[in-house]
Amino acid sequence: MQVDVQPGAAGFTGHVYIRDGGLDVDPACAPAELLHEAAHLAVIGARYRPWFSGDIRSGMARMFDDITRLRLPPDHPIERAALQSGELEATAWSWAAGVAIGLPSKEIIHDADFSGAGAATRLELQLGQHRGINGLYHAGMCARARPGVANPYPAMLRWLQE
């Protein structure tokens, strides 16, 4: 994923602009903001990632329109990847990335995030109980915590959805 420092970059979150599947980032960007926007692109399948510019919603609509047009069989890998590319998976990805680079938990997800549910979301992620983890697991991006698994989430097997 291409990330470029661009003073004045601005988009949905303020200091990050999504451009052709990459990010333009203003130097004033907060870590949580950058991680979450990067997460949205990371959980998009590689086939569709370059289609995303500006607002994520328009890219998502275009992706699902294409999938409908393709008339794929149920559980086709392209369709499954699209179904695992939502807000929940982006939240779980951004948490894993923040943990991986050693950010304090309150810098990854602020208390005010998610309409004031940031603390509860952090707790779900810390306990491995956030619903987005399941999407990352089914996308092959992380291992699920269970006996005998050496490095479960938040450790990642890969950072970009294929």
N, CA, C and O of each residue as an XYZ file, in Angstrom:
648
protein
N       0.855     -1.171      0.000
C       0.000      0.000      0.000
C       0.901      1.234      0.000
O       1.789      1.366      0.842
N       0.666      2.117     -0.936
C       1.440      3.347     -1.054
C       0.959      4.358     -0.011
O      -0.240      4.611      0.106
N       1.893      4.932      0.741
C       1.585      5.989      1.705
C       2.535      7.146      1.427
O       3.755      6.982      1.460
N       1.967      8.313      1.156
C       2.767      9.502      0.867
C       2.433     10.608      1.853
O       1.268     10.819      2.191
N       3.465     11.317      2.315
C       3.263     12.485      3.167
C       2.910     13.653      2.251
O       3.666     14.007      1.346
N       1.752     14.237      2.505
C       1.242     15.349      1.703
C       0.690     16.421      2.645
O      -0.441     16.298      3.116
N       1.466     17.467      2.925
C       0.922     18.537      3.763
C      -0.412     19.029      3.198
O      -0.547     19.281      2.001
N      -1.376     19.156      4.083
C      -2.705     19.610      3.680
C      -3.642     18.505      3.231
O      -4.801     18.772      2.915
N      -3.163     17.264      3.194
C      -4.049     16.157      2.808
C      -5.249     16.135      3.742
O      -5.107     16.281      4.956
N      -6.419     15.952      3.172
C      -7.645     15.942      3.973
C      -8.667     15.041      3.302
O      -8.814     15.032      2.080
N      -9.356     14.295      4.123
C     -10.401     13.409      3.624
C     -11.468     13.228      4.675
O     -11.740     14.134      5.462
N     -12.067     12.064      4.686
C     -13.168     11.765      5.594
C     -12.785     12.007      7.050
O     -13.579     12.565      7.806
N     -11.583     11.597      7.458
C     -11.182     11.743      8.856
C     -10.423     13.026      9.146
O     -10.134     13.309     10.309
N     -10.095     13.798      8.147
C      -9.460     15.081      8.408
C      -8.056     15.217      7.854
O      -7.788     16.175      7.129
N      -7.146     14.303      8.162
C      -5.746     14.447      7.761
C      -5.251     13.315      6.870
O      -4.043     13.158      6.690
N      -6.155     12.534      6.318
C      -5.781     11.421      5.440
C      -6.724     11.433      4.244
O      -7.943     11.523      4.392
N      -6.138     11.342      3.064
C      -6.948     11.232      1.854
C      -6.631      9.898      1.186
O      -5.466      9.570      0.963
N      -7.661      9.139      0.873
C      -7.496      7.862      0.178
C      -7.446      8.156     -1.316
O      -8.347      8.783     -1.873
N      -6.358      7.683     -1.962
C      -6.165      7.952     -3.386
C      -5.683      6.689     -4.093
O      -4.580      6.205     -3.838
N      -6.514      6.166     -4.974
C      -6.151      5.012     -5.809
C      -5.615      3.840     -4.983
O      -4.639      3.198     -5.371
N      -6.246      3.572     -3.864
C      -5.847      2.451     -3.017
C      -4.653      2.724     -2.130
O      -4.128      1.804     -1.504
N      -4.217      3.962     -2.062
C      -3.125      4.361     -1.186
C      -3.563      5.533     -0.326
O      -4.727      5.933     -0.352
N      -2.632      6.079      0.432
C      -2.966      7.153      1.365
C      -2.064      8.363      1.172
O      -0.848      8.229      1.033
N      -2.668      9.535      1.164
C      -1.946     10.793      1.298
C      -2.183     11.237      2.735
O      -3.329     11.345      3.172
N      -1.109     11.493      3.470
C      -1.209     11.758      4.905
C      -0.576     13.104      5.243
O       0.583     13.357      4.914
N      -1.343     13.958      5.900
C      -0.833     15.224      6.399
C       0.051     14.933      7.612
O      -0.291     14.068      8.419
N       1.181     15.636      7.763
C       2.047     15.394      8.919
C       1.355     15.570     10.271
O       1.819     15.016     11.268
N       0.257     16.325     10.331
C      -0.467     16.534     11.588
C      -1.390     15.373     11.940
O      -2.064     15.414     12.969
N      -1.432     14.363     11.121
C      -2.348     13.231     11.327
C      -2.040     12.482     12.625
O      -0.884     12.169     12.912
N      -3.071     12.202     13.393
C      -2.926     11.410     14.620
C      -2.771      9.932     14.257
O      -3.329      9.482     13.256
N      -2.022      9.178     15.057
C      -1.831      7.756     14.762
C      -3.138      6.982     14.586
O      -3.255      6.169     13.669
N      -4.115      7.226     15.451
C      -5.385      6.487     15.362
C      -6.065      6.736     14.025
O      -6.623      5.818     13.423
N      -6.018      7.964     13.571
C      -6.637      8.342     12.300
C      -5.956      7.621     11.133
O      -6.627      7.061     10.266
N      -4.629      7.639     11.120
C      -3.878      6.975     10.056
C      -4.110      5.469     10.074
O      -4.348      4.864      9.029
N      -4.042      4.866     11.251
C      -4.244      3.418     11.348
C      -5.619      3.006     10.847
O      -5.750      2.010     10.135
N      -6.639      3.762     11.212
C      -7.986      3.348     10.824
C      -8.205      3.487      9.319
O      -8.836      2.623      8.710
N      -7.702      4.547      8.716
C      -7.863      4.692      7.263
C      -7.025      3.656      6.525
O      -7.474      3.100      5.522
N      -5.813      3.389      7.007
C      -4.992      2.327      6.407
C      -5.703      0.985      6.527
O      -5.656      0.162      5.613
N      -6.355      0.776      7.654
C      -7.073     -0.483      7.884
C      -8.167     -0.696      6.850
O      -8.346     -1.807      6.350
N      -8.896      0.360      6.532
C      -9.958      0.214      5.532
C      -9.394     -0.307      4.220
O     -10.000     -1.173      3.589
N      -8.255      0.201      3.805
C      -7.658     -0.267      2.553
C      -7.054     -1.656      2.703
O      -7.144     -2.473      1.786
N      -6.441     -1.931      3.845
C      -5.783     -3.226      4.051
C      -6.756     -4.394      3.997
O      -6.394     -5.480      3.542
N      -7.979     -4.187      4.453
C      -8.935     -5.302      4.483
C      -9.715     -5.447      3.178
O     -10.517     -6.370      3.041
N      -9.493     -4.553      2.221
C     -10.109     -4.664      0.896
C      -9.273     -5.641      0.076
O      -8.044     -5.586      0.117
N      -9.916     -6.523     -0.660
C      -9.191     -7.448     -1.525
C      -8.327     -6.709     -2.531
O      -8.694     -5.631     -2.999
N      -7.176     -7.287     -2.866
C      -6.206     -6.650     -3.758
C      -6.820     -6.264     -5.100
O      -6.452     -5.245     -5.684
N      -7.746     -7.067     -5.583
C      -8.395     -6.796     -6.876
C      -9.083     -5.428     -6.876
O      -9.090     -4.734     -7.893
N      -9.660     -5.044     -5.734
C     -10.466     -3.828     -5.661
C      -9.770     -2.644     -4.996
O     -10.224     -1.510     -5.146
N      -8.696     -2.874     -4.274
C      -8.054     -1.795     -3.518
C      -7.755     -0.563     -4.383
O      -8.014      0.553     -3.934
N      -7.220     -0.716     -5.606
C      -6.927      0.480     -6.416
C      -8.161      1.296     -6.806
O      -8.028      2.441     -7.237
N      -9.341      0.732     -6.664
C     -10.576      1.432     -7.014
C     -10.974      2.470     -5.973
O     -11.869      3.279     -6.218
N     -10.323      2.458     -4.821
C     -10.750      3.304     -3.710
C     -10.019      4.642     -3.728
O      -8.791      4.704     -3.674
N     -10.806      5.706     -3.804
C     -10.321      7.084     -3.717
C     -11.402      7.904     -3.026
O     -12.595      7.685     -3.234
N     -10.965      8.849     -2.204
C     -11.928      9.699     -1.508
C     -12.661      8.936     -0.422
O     -12.039      8.394      0.492
N     -13.956      8.893     -0.518
C     -14.816      8.258      0.486
C     -14.874      6.741      0.264
O     -15.116      6.282     -0.853
N     -14.656      5.984      1.309
C     -14.694      4.516      1.247
C     -16.024      4.016      0.695
O     -16.060      3.022     -0.030
N     -17.116      4.697      1.032
C     -18.446      4.206      0.633
C     -18.599      4.069     -0.876
O     -19.195      3.102     -1.347
N     -18.073      5.014     -1.636
C     -18.222      4.918     -3.091
C     -17.422      3.739     -3.640
O     -17.875      3.068     -4.567
N     -16.248      3.481     -3.086
C     -15.462      2.317     -3.499
C     -16.152      1.015     -3.141
O     -16.132      0.057     -3.914
N     -16.768      0.984     -1.954
C     -17.494     -0.226     -1.540
C     -18.667     -0.481     -2.479
O     -18.899     -1.620     -2.885
N     -19.403      0.563     -2.824
C     -20.543      0.403     -3.733
C     -20.074     -0.117     -5.087
O     -20.689     -1.016     -5.659
N     -18.999      0.445     -5.590
C     -18.463     -0.001     -6.886
C     -18.006     -1.460     -6.819
O     -18.253     -2.235     -7.743
N     -17.334     -1.832     -5.714
C     -16.866     -3.207     -5.545
C     -18.045     -4.183     -5.536
O     -18.023     -5.190     -6.244
N     -19.066     -3.888     -4.742
C     -20.203     -4.810     -4.661
C     -21.013     -4.831     -5.953
O     -21.592     -5.863     -6.294
N     -21.067     -3.721     -6.674
C     -21.710     -3.728     -7.992
C     -20.967     -4.668     -8.938
O     -21.586     -5.419     -9.692
N     -19.643     -4.620     -8.894
C     -18.850     -5.501     -9.754
C     -19.055     -6.964     -9.379
O     -19.181     -7.822    -10.252
N     -19.088     -7.244     -8.091
C     -19.286     -8.626     -7.640
C     -20.653     -9.137     -8.082
O     -20.782    -10.287     -8.501
N     -21.663     -8.295     -7.993
C     -22.999     -8.678     -8.464
C     -22.964     -8.959     -9.962
O     -23.543     -9.939    -10.429
N     -22.290     -8.102    -10.706
C     -22.181     -8.265    -12.154
C     -21.464     -9.566    -12.527
O     -21.800    -10.193    -13.531
N     -20.483     -9.969    -11.725
C     -19.715    -11.184    -12.011
C     -20.520    -12.469    -11.805
O     -20.172    -13.516    -12.351
N     -21.598    -12.386    -11.016
C     -22.442    -13.555    -10.729
C     -21.609    -14.753    -10.238
O     -21.658    -15.850    -10.794
N     -20.871    -14.496     -9.206
C     -19.989    -15.517     -8.641
C     -20.782    -16.555     -7.864
O     -21.847    -16.245     -7.332
N     -20.279    -17.785     -7.791
C     -20.951    -18.786     -6.965
C     -20.801    -18.423     -5.483
O     -19.878    -17.701     -5.107
N     -21.714    -18.927     -4.647
C     -21.607    -18.655     -3.206
C     -20.229    -19.059     -2.672
O     -19.660    -20.068     -3.088
N     -19.720    -18.277     -1.769
C     -18.425    -18.499     -1.125
C     -17.233    -18.396     -2.062
O     -16.154    -18.884     -1.728
N     -17.396    -17.780     -3.217
C     -16.256    -17.536     -4.099
C     -15.259    -16.652     -3.340
O     -15.685    -15.756     -2.611
N     -13.952    -16.874     -3.485
C     -12.966    -16.084     -2.736
C     -13.101    -14.569     -2.903
O     -12.863    -13.826     -1.950
N     -13.472    -14.104     -4.080
C     -13.629    -12.658     -4.283
C     -14.790    -12.135     -3.444
O     -14.681    -11.086     -2.809
N     -15.890    -12.862     -3.442
C     -17.051    -12.435     -2.661
C     -16.762    -12.519     -1.165
O     -17.134    -11.620     -0.410
N     -16.107    -13.585     -0.738
C     -15.775    -13.726      0.685
C     -14.853    -12.604      1.137
O     -15.016    -12.067      2.232
N     -13.876    -12.245      0.292
C     -12.966    -11.150      0.643
C     -13.739     -9.847      0.815
O     -13.461     -9.073      1.731
N     -14.702     -9.608     -0.059
C     -15.500     -8.380      0.039
C     -16.333     -8.363      1.314
O     -16.471     -7.319      1.952
N     -16.881     -9.500      1.684
C     -17.705     -9.565      2.891
C     -16.882     -9.364      4.155
O     -17.438     -9.033      5.202
N     -15.574     -9.556      4.078
C     -14.692     -9.391      5.229
C     -13.892     -8.093      5.135
O     -12.742     -8.031      5.571
N     -14.506     -7.064      4.566
C     -13.780     -5.808      4.367
C     -14.517     -4.605      4.954
O     -14.416     -3.492      4.436
N     -15.245     -4.833      6.020
C     -16.061     -3.767      6.589
C     -15.433     -3.040      7.757
O     -14.252     -3.201      8.063
N     -16.252     -2.245      8.392
C     -15.832     -1.421      9.529
C     -15.289     -2.266     10.679
O     -14.300     -1.892     11.309
N     -15.930     -3.405     10.957
C     -15.477     -4.244     12.071
C     -14.078     -4.791     11.820
O     -13.233     -4.780     12.715
N     -13.832     -5.271     10.596
C     -12.508     -5.796     10.265
C     -11.463     -4.683     10.280
O     -10.333     -4.896     10.720
N     -11.838     -3.496      9.800
C     -10.910     -2.363      9.827
C     -10.551     -1.991     11.266
O      -9.400     -1.663     11.554
N     -11.515     -2.039     12.152
C     -11.250     -1.737     13.560
C     -10.297     -2.761     14.159
O      -9.351     -2.394     14.857
N     -10.536     -4.037     13.894
C      -9.654     -5.087     14.416
C      -8.252     -4.966     13.824
O      -7.262     -5.171     14.528
N      -8.161     -4.633     12.531
C      -6.860     -4.469     11.882
C      -6.102     -3.300     12.502
O      -4.918     -3.425     12.814
N      -6.781     -2.158     12.685
C      -6.091     -0.984     13.222
C      -5.591     -1.247     14.641
O      -4.527     -0.762     15.024
N      -6.349     -2.009     15.416
C      -5.899     -2.379     16.764
C      -4.637     -3.235     16.675
O      -3.659     -2.975     17.375
N      -4.656     -4.246     15.823
C      -3.496     -5.132     15.677
C      -2.266     -4.347     15.224
O      -1.163     -4.584     15.716
N      -2.449     -3.421     14.295
C      -1.326     -2.619     13.809
C      -0.781     -1.721     14.913
O       0.433     -1.605     15.076
N      -1.667     -1.088     15.668
C      -1.229     -0.240     16.767
C      -0.468     -1.016     17.823
O       0.547     -0.545     18.335
N      -0.956     -2.209     18.153
C      -0.266     -3.073     19.115
C       1.106     -3.462     18.558
O       2.099     -3.448     19.285
N       1.159     -3.806     17.277
C       2.407     -4.254     16.653
C       3.487     -3.176     16.677
O       4.672     -3.494     16.775
N       3.095     -1.911     16.589
C       4.099     -0.837     16.604
C       4.276     -0.217     17.990
O       5.019      0.751     18.151
N       3.591     -0.777     18.986
C       3.807     -0.371     20.365
C       3.092      0.884     20.826
O       3.523      1.519     21.789
N       2.011      1.253     20.161
C       1.251      2.421     20.608
C       0.467      2.106     21.879
O      -0.012      0.984     22.041
N       0.328      3.068     22.774
C      -0.556      2.881     23.925
C      -1.990      2.660     23.436
O      -2.402      3.225     22.423
N      -2.731      1.847     24.152
C      -4.078      1.471     23.708
C      -4.984      2.678     23.472
O      -5.790      2.673     22.542
N      -4.858      3.711     24.305
C      -5.722      4.889     24.145
C      -5.304      5.778     22.976
O      -6.034      6.703     22.617
N      -4.145      5.515     22.377
C      -3.760      6.223     21.156
C      -4.226      5.466     19.921
O      -4.318      6.045     18.838
N      -4.520      4.179     20.070
C      -5.025      3.384     18.947
C      -6.513      3.648     18.778
O      -6.990      3.899     17.672
N      -7.234      3.591     19.879
C      -8.674      3.874     19.881
C      -8.944      4.814     21.052
O      -8.711      4.472     22.211
N      -9.435      5.992     20.727
C      -9.746      6.993     21.756
C     -11.082      6.677     22.421
O     -11.950      6.044     21.820
N     -11.238      7.122     23.659
C     -12.497      6.913     24.380
C     -13.694      7.454     23.607
O     -14.771      6.858     23.635
N     -13.513      8.575     22.921
C     -14.622      9.214     22.197
C     -14.955      8.525     20.869
O     -16.008      8.779     20.285
N     -14.063      7.658     20.395
C     -14.319      6.963     19.128
C     -15.547      6.065     19.232
O     -15.963      5.685     20.327
N     -16.109      5.739     18.096
C     -17.270      4.848     18.010
C     -18.425      5.361     18.869
O     -19.019      4.633     19.665
N     -18.713      6.643     18.671
C     -19.821      7.315     19.374
C     -19.707      7.181     20.886
O     -20.700      6.965     21.580
N     -18.479      7.314     21.387
C     -18.241      7.241     22.822
C     -18.017      5.846     23.360
O     -17.875      5.667     24.570
N     -17.984      4.851     22.485
C     -17.793      3.461     22.918
C     -16.347      2.991     22.738
O     -16.087      1.789     22.692
N     -15.405      3.939     22.636
C     -14.008      3.577     22.422
C     -13.438      2.670     23.498
O     -12.738      1.708     23.182
N     -13.725      2.956     24.769
C     -13.196      2.126     25.861
C     -13.745      0.705     25.780
O     -13.004     -0.256     25.990
N     -15.017      0.563     25.483
C     -15.619     -0.771     25.358
C     -15.038     -1.515     24.157
O     -14.803     -2.721     24.224
N     -14.809     -0.801     23.069
C     -14.221     -1.425     21.877
C     -12.805     -1.892     22.180
O     -12.421     -2.992     21.782
N     -12.021     -1.072     22.880
C     -10.665     -1.484     23.279
C     -10.711     -2.753     24.113
O      -9.915     -3.667     23.901
N     -11.638     -2.814     25.057
C     -11.748     -3.991     25.913
C     -12.079     -5.235     25.090
O     -11.469     -6.286     25.286
N     -13.031     -5.127     24.179
C     -13.371     -6.266     23.308
C     -12.144     -6.747     22.543
O     -11.906     -7.950     22.440
N     -11.368     -5.813     22.011
C     -10.178     -6.172     21.241
C      -9.109     -6.794     22.133
O      -8.481     -7.781     21.751
N      -8.899     -6.230     23.309
C      -7.912     -6.775     24.240
C      -8.262     -8.192     24.668
O      -7.377     -9.018     24.887
N      -9.553     -8.468     24.787
C     -10.010     -9.803     25.191
C     -10.154    -10.761     24.011
O     -10.469    -11.936     24.199
N      -9.927    -10.265     22.804
C     -10.084    -11.105     21.613
C     -11.530    -11.419     21.300
O     -11.818    -12.436     20.668
N     -12.452    -10.562     21.732
C     -13.884    -10.823     21.576
C     -14.576     -9.877     20.597
O     -15.801     -9.904     20.479
N     -13.822     -9.055     19.907
C     -14.416     -8.121     18.946
C     -14.807     -8.890     17.683
O     -14.061     -9.757     17.226
N     -15.970     -8.574     17.121
C     -16.474     -9.313     15.950
C     -15.595     -9.172     14.712
O     -15.602    -10.056     13.856
N     -14.852     -8.098     14.597
C     -13.984     -7.919     13.435
C     -12.857     -8.928     13.354
O     -12.349     -9.203     12.267
N     -12.458     -9.485     14.491
C     -11.393    -10.488     14.508
C     -11.808    -11.704     13.692
O     -10.985    -12.287     12.986
N     -13.064    -12.087     13.782
C     -13.559    -13.241     13.033
C     -13.412    -13.023     11.523
O     -13.036    -13.943     10.797
N     -13.705    -11.820     11.058
C     -13.539    -11.516      9.640
C     -12.084    -11.595      9.212
O     -11.782    -12.117      8.139
N     -11.173    -11.079     10.044
C      -9.745    -11.172      9.727
C      -9.299    -12.629      9.682
O      -8.519    -13.021      8.814
N      -9.798    -13.423     10.619
C      -9.467    -14.850     10.645
C      -9.936    -15.537      9.359
O      -9.170    -16.266      8.729
N     -11.178    -15.307      8.976
C     -11.713    -15.952      7.776
C     -11.052    -15.437      6.501
O     -11.089    -16.112      5.472
N     -10.454    -14.264      6.556
C      -9.698    -13.743      5.416
C      -8.267    -14.286      5.404
O      -7.494    -13.985      4.495
N      -7.917    -15.086      6.414
C      -6.573    -15.649      6.489
C      -5.527    -14.656      6.956
O      -4.334    -14.846      6.719
N      -5.970    -13.597      7.618
C      -5.047    -12.549      8.036
C      -4.514    -12.735      9.452
O      -3.509    -12.125      9.816
N      -5.174    -13.570     10.256
C      -4.715    -13.810     11.623
C      -5.163    -15.201     12.060
O      -5.994    -15.837     11.413
N      -4.598    -15.652     13.163
C      -5.008    -16.922     13.758
C      -5.961    -16.636     14.911
O      -5.849    -15.616     15.591
N      -6.881    -17.537     15.113
C      -7.838    -17.418     16.209
C      -7.206    -17.973     17.484
O      -6.478    -18.965     17.442
N      -7.483    -17.337     18.600
C      -6.964    -17.819     19.882
C      -7.660    -19.115     20.262
O      -8.887    -19.176     20.335
N      -6.871    -20.141     20.501
C      -7.369    -21.435     20.980
C      -6.157    -22.240     21.431
O      -5.028    -21.883     21.096
N      -6.364    -23.306     22.176
C      -5.228    -24.090     22.664
C      -4.330    -24.552     21.510
O      -4.809    -25.030     20.482
N      -3.037    -24.400     21.704
C      -2.070    -24.849     20.715
C      -1.727    -23.830     19.640
O      -0.838    -24.077     18.825
N      -2.408    -22.694     19.617
C      -2.101    -21.654     18.628
C      -1.038    -20.741     19.231
O      -1.257    -20.117     20.270
N       0.106    -20.672     18.572
C       1.244    -19.950     19.127
C       1.072    -18.432     19.111
O       1.371    -17.778     20.110
N       0.610    -17.869     18.032
C       0.532    -16.410     17.905
C      -0.832    -15.971     17.407
O      -0.973    -15.591     16.244
N      -1.841    -16.018     18.271
C      -3.173    -15.595     17.821
C      -3.262    -14.072     17.714
O      -2.347    -13.347     18.106
N      -4.389    -13.612     17.170
C      -4.680    -12.191     17.125
C      -4.407    -11.582     18.497
O      -4.805    -12.173     19.500
N      -3.750    -10.431     18.586
C      -3.540     -9.424     17.563
C      -2.330     -9.634     16.652
O      -2.075     -8.799     15.784
N      -1.580    -10.724     16.821
C      -0.529    -11.012     15.842
C      -1.201    -11.269     14.495
O      -2.271    -11.873     14.431
N      -0.578    -10.816     13.446
C      -1.157    -10.973     12.109
C      -0.297    -11.915     11.277
O       0.931    -11.895     11.361
N      -0.959    -12.737     10.474
C      -0.262    -13.609      9.532
C       0.105    -12.837      8.269
O       1.136    -13.098      7.650
N      -0.731    -11.905      7.901
C      -0.440    -10.981      6.800
C      -1.244     -9.705      7.051
O      -2.264     -9.720      7.740
N      -0.765     -8.613      6.484
C      -1.362     -7.311      6.750
C      -2.306     -6.832      5.664
O      -3.080     -5.902      5.890
N      -2.262     -7.443      4.493
C      -3.138     -7.045      3.395
C      -3.981     -8.224      2.950
O      -3.481     -9.339      2.800
N      -5.260     -7.971      2.742
C      -6.128     -9.020      2.214
C      -5.758     -9.263      0.748
O      -5.511     -8.327     -0.011
N      -5.727    -10.534      0.375
C      -5.355    -10.893     -1.007
C      -6.493    -10.661     -1.959
O      -6.357    -10.908     -3.157
